[in-house]
Each structure stands twice: as C-alpha cells, then as structure tokens.
C-alpha cells in the first residue's frame, strides 16, 4: 500500500505551480492590451511614411448608384455611340446590291424594245436578274427533256467576254464586264419565253423557225438599244445588234433542237 501511494505521488509530481499560472495569465493580458492599443493607434493615425492615393480615399457621397446598379451618366460614350446605330443602317438587300425597282425597270425595258432605255440604270452591274433568267432558261429546257445547264452558262460566259472586247474597241468610254453581263442577261428574257413555248409544242417547223427568228431579233434589238444608250454610241446600233443576234441565235438553236 505504501508503494502505491509513493507511485501515485511520483506520477502526478510536476514543477508547475499556481504562481506560474497567474504570471502567465498576467503576461497574456498585457500582451493582448498592448496589441489592442497598437491597433487603435494605427486606425486613428496612419503611418507617417505611408502614401495613400487620393482616389482610394472615397467619401460616402462619391457613389450615387445602388448595389449592382451603376450610376447613369448621359455623357458616357456607350450611351452616345449606340443610341441610333440600327436605325441608320441601310437595308440588307441594298447592301447586297439588290434593287427590285431597278430590276423591274430593266425588265420592262427589255420587254418593250421601243421604249427608251435609261443609261444610268442600265450601266449598273446588277447580276440578280441575269442569274434568274439563266436558271429559268435551263429549267424550261429541262422541262422539255433537254439538260443544257452547262451549255447555257458556257455560252453566256463566252458571249460576255466577246461582247466586252468588241464594245471596248467600238466605244470611246470603256465598259465593265459586269455591265455587259447584266445587259445580255436581262435581254435573255424573250428567249425564256421561247423555251417555255417549246414545252407546249415542237418548234421544229416553219412556225417554230419564224417564232425563233422573231425572238432573236427581239433580244438583239433590246440589247443593242441598251448598249447604245448606256455607252453613248449613237448611230452604231446595227453594228452592235449583229453580234448580239449571233449570240442569241445559239440559244435559239439549243431551244429548237
């Protein structure tokens, strides 16, 4: 029993006393008070050598907006630059160069060979109508059982190049490839009417030949009139009508045979 009590005293024996605990508590409290005093002094008075920018010292009245909602200023560039941006943009068809009024005027000029042509309108490089008429010619030939899309586009390209070279030699002012293609393409409309009639009845005969010659003269007369008006080539309409008649004669041969 005595051995157990001796072991118990030896096991719990320590050098720590109550005085050491009080001293540590006092030192911890003094350190805490010292830190709080330093913190209050720092908040009250900034360090002498520290530099604080003026824009960081914001006053409570400098921001007038709300949370997640910036203040509105009518002089900002974003408000001024995009206020009427969509209203001032041109229409999409005008940007693409498609003008239905000019297309309709050119079509009426081709359908009426006796009508005077407006040179300012016919001098535009509008290829919307020619592409439509070429597709319509190929489609009507296809309805008649003739697959000639390649011949139509091939002869159109070769004819435009030949007429461009000829008109540049005959006229004082040059002409562009787009203008030549536009005029020849619009004047292809009577040939579309001829190919449409070939779907209903055969053109291999005297009536078909007479109708084909009439359509060739119609196309060449309209094309020569437009070229004469657009390029100011007075007195040279017959000279221009002859190569145009040769070109449209090839399309007539495709339609008949």
FIMILUM-403456 format. One line per 8 residues: number of its first residue (from 1); their letters; for each residue x negated, y, z of N, C-alpha, C. Coordinates in steps of 0.02 Angstrom, whole numbers. Layout:
// residues N
NUM = A = X:Y:Z:X:Y:Z:X:Y:Z; ...
// end
This chain:
// residues 257
1 = XXXXXXXX = -42:-61:0:0:0:0:-42:62:0; -94:62:37:-140:120:39:-174:129:-27; -189:73:-61:-221:78:-127:-173:111:-177; -109:96:-174:-61:126:-220:-54:201:-209; -53:223:-146:-48:295:-132:-110:331:-156; -167:299:-149:-229:331:-172:-228:338:-248; -202:286:-282:-197:288:-355:-147:342:-378; -94:349:-341:-45:400:-358:-74:469:-351
9 = XXXXXXXX = -112:482:-302:-143:548:-293:-195:562:-347; -233:509:-363:-284:519:-414:-253:531:-483; -195:499:-496:-165:506:-563:-136:575:-575; -105:606:-524:-75:673:-531:-121:728:-509; -183:714:-495:-229:766:-472:-250:809:-530; -247:874:-523:-265:921:-576:-294:983:-546; -331:1020:-587:-362:1083:-565:-316:1142:-575; -257:1130:-606:-210:1186:-619:-174:1204:-555
17 = XXXXXXXX = -171:1272:-541:-138:1296:-480:-85:1346:-498; -46:1365:-451:8:1414:-463:-20:1483:-476; -76:1498:-448:-107:1563:-460:-127:1572:-533; -154:1515:-562:-171:1519:-633:-109:1530:-676; -52:1502:-658:10:1512:-696:33:1584:-692; 31:1614:-635:51:1684:-628:5:1730:-667; -60:1712:-666:-108:1755:-702:-96:1751:-778; -81:1690:-802:-67:1683:-874:-3:1718:-894
25 = XXXXXXXX = 48:1714:-852:111:1749:-867:101:1824:-870; 61:1850:-822:48:1922:-823:9:1943:-884; -41:1901:-905:-80:1918:-964:-37:1915:-1028; 9:1865:-1031:53:1861:-1089:100:1921:-1093; 126:1943:-1035:169:2001:-1035:133:2065:-1055; 71:2071:-1032:32:2131:-1051:16:2132:-1125; 0:2071:-1152:-13:2069:-1224:49:2085:-1264; 107:2061:-1241:170:2075:-1276:186:2149:-1274
33 = XXXXXXXX = 177:2181:-1216:190:2252:-1210:141:2292:-1253; 81:2267:-1258:31:2302:-1299:50:2299:-1373; 74:2242:-1395:94:2235:-1465:155:2277:-1481; 203:2280:-1433:262:2321:-1445:245:2395:-1447; 200:2416:-1406:179:2486:-1406:144:2504:-1471; 102:2458:-1495:67:2471:-1559:117:2474:-1617; 166:2430:-1615:216:2430:-1668:258:2493:-1669; 277:2518:-1610:316:2580:-1606:275:2639:-1629
41 = XXXXXXXX = 210:2639:-1611:168:2694:-1634:159:2693:-1709; 155:2633:-1737:146:2629:-1810:209:2652:-1846; 268:2636:-1819:330:2657:-1851:340:2731:-1844; 320:2760:-1789:330:2832:-1779:283:2874:-1821; 221:2852:-1827:171:2894:-1860:130:2849:-1907; 129:2862:-1974:90:2821:-2020:16:2833:-2011; -23:2787:-2035:-96:2794:-2029:-120:2855:-2066; -172:2884:-2040:-197:2946:-2069:-226:2937:-2138
49 = XXXXXXXX = -260:2881:-2151:-292:2872:-2215:-248:2838:-2267; -186:2817:-2249:-143:2782:-2296:-108:2832:-2342; -102:2812:-2408:-69:2855:-2457:-4:2823:-2478; 52:2858:-2470:118:2835:-2488:143:2877:-2546; 160:2846:-2605:184:2885:-2661:250:2918:-2645; 260:2976:-2679:320:3015:-2666:383:2981:-2692; 375:2940:-2747:435:2907:-2773:459:2849:-2730; 415:2826:-2683:435:2772:-2639:472:2797:-2577
57 = XXXXXXXX = 465:2861:-2564:500:2890:-2506:569:2913:-2528; 615:2867:-2533:682:2882:-2558:725:2910:-2502; 761:2961:-2518:808:2989:-2470:874:2953:-2476; 915:2955:-2425:980:2920:-2429:1026:2946:-2483; 1017:3009:-2508:1061:3038:-2559:1034:3033:-2629; 977:2999:-2639:947:2996:-2706:984:2948:-2751; 1017:2898:-2726:1053:2849:-2767:1127:2857:-2756; 1163:2872:-2810:1235:2886:-2805:1278:2829:-2829
65 = XXXXXXXX = 1248:2775:-2857:1287:2719:-2881:1307:2672:-2824; 1343:2620:-2843:1363:2570:-2796:1320:2508:-2804; 1332:2459:-2762:1293:2397:-2765:1310:2360:-2829; 1259:2339:-2867:1265:2304:-2931:1301:2345:-2983; 1303:2411:-2975:1335:2455:-3024:1293:2519:-3028; 1252:2526:-3081:1208:2585:-3086:1247:2649:-3096; 1215:2702:-3078:1246:2768:-3086:1251:2785:-3159; 1307:2815:-3182:1319:2833:-3251:1287:2901:-3266
73 = XXXXXXXX = 1250:2903:-3320:1220:2965:-3342:1235:2975:-3416; 1269:3028:-3436:1288:3036:-3507:1230:3052:-3552; 1171:3066:-3525:1114:3084:-3567:1068:3026:-3582; 1086:2965:-3563:1042:2908:-3574:1041:2891:-3648; 984:2867:-3676:980:2852:-3747:1026:2795:-3768; 1038:2746:-3723:1081:2691:-3742:1153:2714:-3753; 1175:2763:-3715:1243:2788:-3724:1249:2829:-3788; 1195:2866:-3804:1197:2909:-3863:1185:2871:-3927
81 = XXXXXXXX = 1144:2818:-3926:1123:2785:-3988:1174:2737:-4015; 1215:2706:-3974:1260:2654:-3996:1333:2672:-3988; 1348:2735:-3983:1417:2754:-3973:1459:2743:-4036; 1432:2765:-4094:1469:2760:-4157:1430:2720:-4208; 1390:2671:-4186:1348:2634:-4233:1387:2591:-4281; 1439:2556:-4257:1477:2511:-4300:1525:2550:-4346; 1547:2609:-4325:1593:2647:-4367:1558:2676:-4428; 1493:2690:-4424:1456:2721:-4478:1427:2671:-4527
89 = XXXXXXXX = 1430:2606:-4513:1403:2556:-4557:1448:2547:-4619; 1417:2537:-4679:1458:2526:-4738:1489:2456:-4737; 1541:2445:-4776:1572:2379:-4779:1523:2326:-4806; 1538:2264:-4790:1493:2209:-4809:1491:2201:-4885; 1549:2207:-4919:1550:2199:-4992:1511:2254:-5026; 1512:2315:-4997:1473:2369:-5026:1398:2358:-5018; 1378:2328:-4962:1307:2312:-4953:1284:2258:-5002; 1329:2211:-5017:1312:2158:-5065:1316:2180:-5137
97 = XXXXXXXX = 1340:2241:-5150:1345:2266:-5219:1408:2243:-5255; 1460:2224:-5220:1522:2201:-5250:1574:2256:-5243; 1595:2284:-5300:1645:2337:-5301:1702:2314:-5346; 1759:2297:-5317:1814:2269:-5355:1845:2321:-5403; 1840:2384:-5385:1867:2435:-5430:1827:2438:-5495; 1759:2436:-5488:1717:2438:-5548:1725:2374:-5588; 1733:2317:-5555:1743:2254:-5591:1808:2257:-5631; 1860:2285:-5602:1923:2290:-5638:1918:2338:-5697
105 = XXXXXXXX = 1883:2394:-5689:1875:2442:-5744:1834:2412:-5801; 1782:2374:-5784:1742:2342:-5837:1783:2289:-5873; 1823:2252:-5836:1865:2200:-5867:1916:2232:-5915; 1947:2287:-5895:1994:2321:-5939:1959:2350:-6000; 1897:2373:-5992:1859:2399:-6049:1845:2344:-6100; 1830:2284:-6076:1816:2228:-6121:1881:2205:-6155; 1935:2202:-6118:1999:2179:-6147:2027:2228:-6198; 2009:2291:-6193:2032:2342:-6241:1971:2371:-6277
113 = XXXXXXXX = 1953:2344:-6334:1893:2368:-6369:1899:2440:-6393; 1959:2466:-6400:1969:2534:-6424:1964:2586:-6368; 1961:2562:-6307:1956:2609:-6251:1885:2634:-6243; 1874:2700:-6233:1806:2725:-6223:1776:2697:-6159; 1713:2678:-6162:1678:2649:-6105:1644:2703:-6064; 1647:2695:-5999:1612:2741:-5953:1540:2717:-5944; 1494:2756:-5971:1424:2735:-5970:1395:2730:-5900; 1418:2772:-5853:1392:2771:-5785:1410:2707:-5749
121 = XXXXXXXX = 1470:2680:-5763:1492:2618:-5732:1459:2558:-5766; 1454:2559:-5832:1428:2503:-5869:1352:2496:-5861; 1319:2548:-5838:1247:2546:-5829:1227:2513:-5763; 1275:2492:-5723:1261:2460:-5659:1244:2386:-5670; 1200:2361:-5628:1180:2291:-5632:1225:2248:-5588; 1288:2242:-5609:1338:2203:-5572:1342:2134:-5604; 1325:2082:-5567:1325:2014:-5594:1380:1971:-5564; 1425:2001:-5526:1480:1962:-5497:1529:1939:-5550
129 = XXXXXXXX = 1551:1985:-5592:1597:1967:-5646:1566:1918:-5696; 1504:1930:-5720:1474:1882:-5767:1467:1811:-5739; 1449:1804:-5675:1444:1738:-5646:1513:1703:-5644; 1564:1742:-5628:1632:1714:-5626:1654:1692:-5695; 1640:1732:-5747:1661:1716:-5814:1622:1656:-5842; 1558:1651:-5824:1519:1593:-5846:1545:1529:-5814; 1561:1533:-5750:1591:1474:-5717:1659:1457:-5746; 1698:1508:-5763:1764:1496:-5793:1757:1465:-5861
137 = XXXXXXXX = 1708:1486:-5901:1697:1456:-5967:1676:1383:-5960; 1630:1369:-5914:1610:1300:-5904:1667:1257:-5877; 1710:1285:-5835:1766:1247:-5807:1818:1231:-5860; 1833:1280:-5905:1881:1267:-5958:1854:1216:-6009; 1789:1220:-6023:1759:1169:-6066:1762:1100:-6034; 1754:1098:-5968:1758:1035:-5932:1828:1006:-5935; 1878:1050:-5931:1948:1027:-5936:1963:998:-6006; 1925:1022:-6056:1934:995:-6124:1891:933:-6136
145 = XXXXXXXX = 1856:910:-6084:1815:850:-6090:1745:863:-6113; 1719:923:-6104:1651:941:-6126:1612:967:-6066; 1560:932:-6048:1517:952:-5992:1459:992:-6021; 1466:1059:-6023:1417:1101:-6056:1394:1158:-6010; 1390:1146:-5945:1368:1199:-5899:1295:1219:-5914; 1253:1170:-5928:1183:1185:-5943:1175:1225:-6006; 1214:1210:-6058:1211:1248:-6121:1235:1320:-6110; 1287:1327:-6069:1314:1395:-6057:1262:1439:-6023
153 = XXXXXXXX = 1231:1414:-5970:1182:1455:-5934:1118:1462:-5974; 1098:1411:-6011:1038:1416:-6051:1044:1467:-6107; 1099:1465:-6145:1109:1513:-6199:1120:1584:-6171; 1151:1589:-6112:1159:1655:-6082:1092:1686:-6064; 1047:1646:-6035:981:1672:-6016:940:1691:-6078; 940:1648:-6129:901:1663:-6190:930:1723:-6226; 997:1729:-6228:1028:1786:-6261:1014:1851:-6225; 1013:1850:-6158:998:1911:-6120:927:1934:-6132
161 = XXXXXXXX = 880:1887:-6135:810:1906:-6148:801:1934:-6218; 834:1904:-6267:827:1928:-6336:859:1997:-6344; 918:2007:-6315:951:2072:-6320:914:2126:-6282; 882:2108:-6226:843:2156:-6188:784:2181:-6230; 749:2135:-6263:692:2156:-6305:716:2197:-6364; 772:2179:-6395:797:2216:-6452:820:2287:-6434; 855:2293:-6378:880:2358:-6357:824:2404:-6335; 772:2378:-6306:714:2419:-6287:678:2445:-6349
169 = XXXXXXXX = 680:2408:-6404:649:2431:-6466:692:2482:-6502; 757:2478:-6494:803:2522:-6531:819:2586:-6494; 816:2587:-6429:837:2646:-6390:776:2684:-6365; 786:2749:-6356:733:2791:-6328:724:2778:-6253; 778:2772:-6217:776:2756:-6145:780:2681:-6136; 738:2655:-6093:737:2583:-6081:799:2559:-6046; 809:2494:-6047:866:2463:-6015:840:2405:-5973; 873:2391:-5917:851:2339:-5872:883:2272:-5891
177 = XXXXXXXX = 852:2218:-5865:880:2151:-5877:949:2144:-5845; 958:2174:-5787:1023:2168:-5753:1079:2201:-5791; 1065:2258:-5822:1117:2292:-5861:1136:2251:-5922; 1088:2222:-5957:1103:2181:-6016:1143:2119:-5996; 1122:2086:-5942:1159:2027:-5919:1229:2044:-5897; 1237:2102:-5866:1304:2122:-5843:1351:2134:-5902; 1327:2170:-5953:1370:2186:-6010:1387:2123:-6050; 1337:2082:-6064:1351:2021:-6102:1395:1973:-6063
185 = XXXXXXXX = 1388:1972:-5998:1430:1927:-5958:1502:1950:-5955; 1514:2015:-5949:1583:2040:-5948:1616:2030:-6016; 1579:2037:-6069:1608:2028:-6136:1618:1956:-6154; 1601:1910:-6108:1614:1839:-6118:1687:1820:-6101; 1725:1868:-6076:1794:1853:-6055:1838:1831:-6113; 1837:1861:-6173:1878:1834:-6228:1859:1763:-6247; 1796:1744:-6238:1775:1675:-6253:1806:1627:-6202; 1818:1649:-6141:1852:1608:-6091:1925:1596:-6113
193 = XXXXXXXX = 1955:1647:-6143:2024:1638:-6169:2025:1588:-6226; 1973:1590:-6269:1970:1541:-6323:1960:1470:-6298; 1917:1461:-6248:1906:1394:-6221:1967:1370:-6183; 2006:1416:-6154:2068:1396:-6120:2120:1371:-6171; 2122:1403:-6229:2168:1380:-6281:2147:1313:-6310; 2081:1298:-6307:2057:1233:-6332:2080:1176:-6287; 2100:1191:-6226:2127:1139:-6182:2197:1119:-6205; 2234:1166:-6232:2304:1152:-6252:2308:1120:-6321
201 = XXXXXXXX = 2267:1142:-6369:2270:1114:-6438:2199:1116:-6467; 2190:1078:-6519:2124:1072:-6550:2111:1133:-6595; 2049:1155:-6594:2028:1212:-6635:1992:1191:-6699; 1988:1128:-6712:1954:1104:-6772:2003:1106:-6831; 2007:1164:-6861:2052:1175:-6918:2049:1248:-6938; 2090:1265:-6986:2090:1335:-7010:2117:1382:-6956; 2172:1367:-6922:2194:1413:-6868:2142:1421:-6813; 2110:1366:-6795:2059:1370:-6743:1999:1411:-6764
209 = XXXXXXXX = 1980:1404:-6829:1922:1442:-6855:1938:1517:-6857; 1999:1533:-6879:2019:1604:-6882:2021:1633:-6811; 2048:1595:-6764:2050:1620:-6695:1980:1628:-6666; 1935:1583:-6683:1867:1588:-6658:1831:1649:-6688; 1841:1663:-6753:1811:1722:-6783:1839:1787:-6753; 1904:1785:-6738:1933:1845:-6706:1903:1857:-6637; 1894:1804:-6598:1866:1810:-6531:1792:1832:-6534; 1755:1807:-6583:1685:1827:-6590:1681:1901:-6606
217 = XXXXXXXX = 1723:1925:-6652:1724:1997:-6667:1745:2039:-6607; 1792:2013:-6569:1815:2048:-6508:1757:2055:-6458; 1723:2001:-6445:1667:2003:-6396:1611:2048:-6419; 1591:2042:-6483:1535:2082:-6508:1553:2156:-6512; 1615:2172:-6529:1636:2242:-6532:1636:2273:-6463; 1660:2238:-6413:1660:2264:-6344:1589:2274:-6318; 1545:2225:-6331:1477:2230:-6307:1439:2287:-6341; 1447:2293:-6406:1412:2347:-6442:1438:2416:-6421
225 = XXXXXXXX = 1503:2421:-6408:1532:2485:-6384:1503:2505:-6316; 1497:2457:-6272:1470:2472:-6205:1397:2490:-6208; 1357:2453:-6248:1286:2469:-6255:1276:2538:-6286; 1317:2555:-6335:1311:2620:-6367:1327:2676:-6319; 1378:2667:-6277:1397:2718:-6229:1347:2724:-6172; 1320:2668:-6149:1275:2669:-6091:1206:2694:-6110; 1182:2679:-6170:1114:2697:-6191:1112:2757:-6237; 1171:2788:-6250:1174:2848:-6294:1144:2832:-6363
233 = XXXXXXXX = 1168:2778:-6393:1144:2757:-6459:1200:2767:-6510; 1214:2830:-6525:1268:2846:-6571:1247:2828:-6643; 1294:2798:-6680:1281:2779:-6749:1245:2713:-6756; 1234:2676:-6703:1198:2612:-6706:1241:2554:-6680; 1306:2564:-6680:1348:2512:-6651:1349:2449:-6694; 1349:2456:-6760:1349:2397:-6803:1284:2359:-6798; 1229:2394:-6788:1165:2360:-6781:1162:2319:-6716; 1196:2343:-6665:1198:2307:-6602:1249:2251:-6604
241 = XXXXXXXX = 1304:2262:-6642:1358:2212:-6645:1335:2149:-6681; 1289:2154:-6729:1268:2095:-6767:1233:2043:-6723; 1181:2060:-6683:1151:2008:-6640:1200:1984:-6585; 1244:2027:-6562:1294:2005:-6513:1341:1953:-6544; 1359:1964:-6608:1403:1915:-6641:1368:1848:-6649; 1302:1848:-6661:1265:1786:-6666:1266:1748:-6599; 1257:1785:-6545:1257:1754:-6479:1325:1724:-6462; 1378:1763:-6472:1445:1737:-6455:1468:1684:-6504
249 = XXXXXXXX = 1438:1682:-6563:1453:1627:-6610:1430:1560:-6583; 1374:1560:-6547:1351:1498:-6517:1400:1472:-6465; 1427:1517:-6425:1477:1497:-6376:1541:1472:-6411; 1557:1502:-6467:1617:1479:-6504:1606:1409:-6532; 1545:1394:-6554:1530:1327:-6578:1537:1275:-6523; 1515:1293:-6462:1524:1248:-6405:1598:1236:-6390; 1639:1287:-6401:1710:1281:-6386:1747:1239:-6438; 1728:1248:-6501:1765:1214:-6554:1744:1140:-6558
257 = X = 1679:1127:-6560:1654:1059:-6573:1632:1026:-6507
// end
